[in-house]
């Protein structure tokens, strides 16, 4: 999986350092672009901030609090605050999506 900033300042999220986006400032949120290769199966994480997923192309499987959701291009999903979630791409094609983090400084926790 590759992740690129679209809107937001540089952020340190645990061991991950997110670079500043081309559009900076303090808008109160972060917008990130994710490109997910076929076969990707990410770890479960939780966030204590609002998070919205917008699928641009392809399909992804999002597991939230144990429930599996198959998301396709055009789908939008709001992840409940504090709910464990994991992202996977079990298709033979890549997937692109955008994630809006409802804070200037998102922080994740494994599990």
Buried (B, 14 or more C-beta within 10 A) or exposed (E): EEEEBBBBBEBEBEEEEBEEBEEEEEEEBBBBBBBBEEEBEBEBBBBEBBBBBBBBEBBBBBBBEEEEEEBEBEBEBEBEEEBBBBBBBEBEEEBBBBBBBBBBEBBBEEE
